């Protein structure tokens, strides 16, 4: 399993990566990544300015070849969140495209520019380093915490290889496939599945740079065979496919349409099926576990579920006492727990959180589900109420509350999610304005939304802000979030 990308070592002339009108073959990718791998070899950990570009893909491959853990950074990240990630992960170097302007926390680090140019046509294939052992940390991906700052999830080469090989089986993924997507490259869906997945198979990925229904239609009408997206993207595709025969035909011609990162509403399943005659399959994973289950490409209809466990992954439901639930009746709800080689190694610098995340060898996902007689799992919600799935992102309410409370005009704050046809869920803030002689003018909803976007990231801003005189609390002082919507 040591070699993650055989086609890279074979110096294949096949196209590996295409971003807009820029492309690299496997031979050219090796030539671009090998020198950078040599440059960063021996570094403790590197930050990666993860723009949706060819350079991000080259930088990730170089880090994997060098055996150096990369920390992908959202290019739209807020100042306080970035400061936490840099302080927690302590990268010794930052990788970025030439000329890219970096925020202060990263600009203070030594920098290595990512050159994505291919070699001369008559040059020798680039010599690649011997890849490290399977348990070597490959990526540290920060996930939103519901009660505090994001935690760094350490993912090994073993976990990445296992997930991608399990998806090869479930989706009949081959070197002949051309994946189309427009996902961000700083999290699991876009970077591991969307970039490293095609490279492990020896296939190709065409990244749109920015999502558009026109871009999807163009690429799938050309040579695209697979499409990855989040529910917000599929919602827009469903709305457009009904009135755009070119888009409908392109979607109908794809071998596989995959939705992930949140549940795809049944209405969008139905509209896409009506317009294209094709089903969208869903899968289920987390940053800490990578992929756990999927509807199989060669399996029966399972719309509304996230399918069955992937090869080598063990999934169970447990009740409130931690006892395994044996029922497969589609009605008995339990928490999903997972074990297998797809699991993360640890939360960086958080042995307490790592230990608390496991029940013996089983990872506690916090997701609640039912299992039907065919073994398919259907997610019904979070065990806690503080994780919001909006636009394909999993967003912790706690970090938004902390950002709101940092505003001088806010005395109390609570954050919840509510259904949204386009985003899946929209972020709702419940705010008690500060009062008193030093409080100043009460903040507006727009001011608070911009404050959160500046501190964290634009997709974490509240879409709705309610101003209250007090938040409902129990006798212990805990905010009763269910009472807010009531």
DAVEN-V185782 format. One record per helix or strand. SS is the DSSP state (alpha for helix, beta for strand). FROM is the first residue (numbers start at 1). TO is the last residue. If there is no record, write none. Layout:
<<SS;FROM;TO> <SS;FROM;TO>>
//
This chain:
<<alpha;6;9> <beta;15;19> <beta;22;25> <alpha;26;40> <beta;46;49> <alpha;54;66> <beta;70;73> <beta;77;77> <alpha;79;89> <beta;93;97> <alpha;104;107> <beta;111;114> <beta;137;143> <beta;151;156> <alpha;157;171> <beta;178;181> <alpha;188;201> <beta;204;207> <alpha;213;222> <beta;226;229> <alpha;231;241> <alpha;245;253> <beta;256;259> <alpha;266;276> <beta;281;286> <beta;290;294> <beta;308;309> <beta;314;318> <beta;324;324> <beta;334;339> <beta;346;347> <alpha;351;356> <beta;358;359> <beta;362;371> <beta;377;382> <beta;387;390> <beta;393;396> <alpha;397;405> <beta;410;420> <beta;424;433> <alpha;445;455> <beta;457;457> <alpha;458;460> <beta;464;468> <beta;473;473> <beta;479;479> <alpha;481;485>>
//
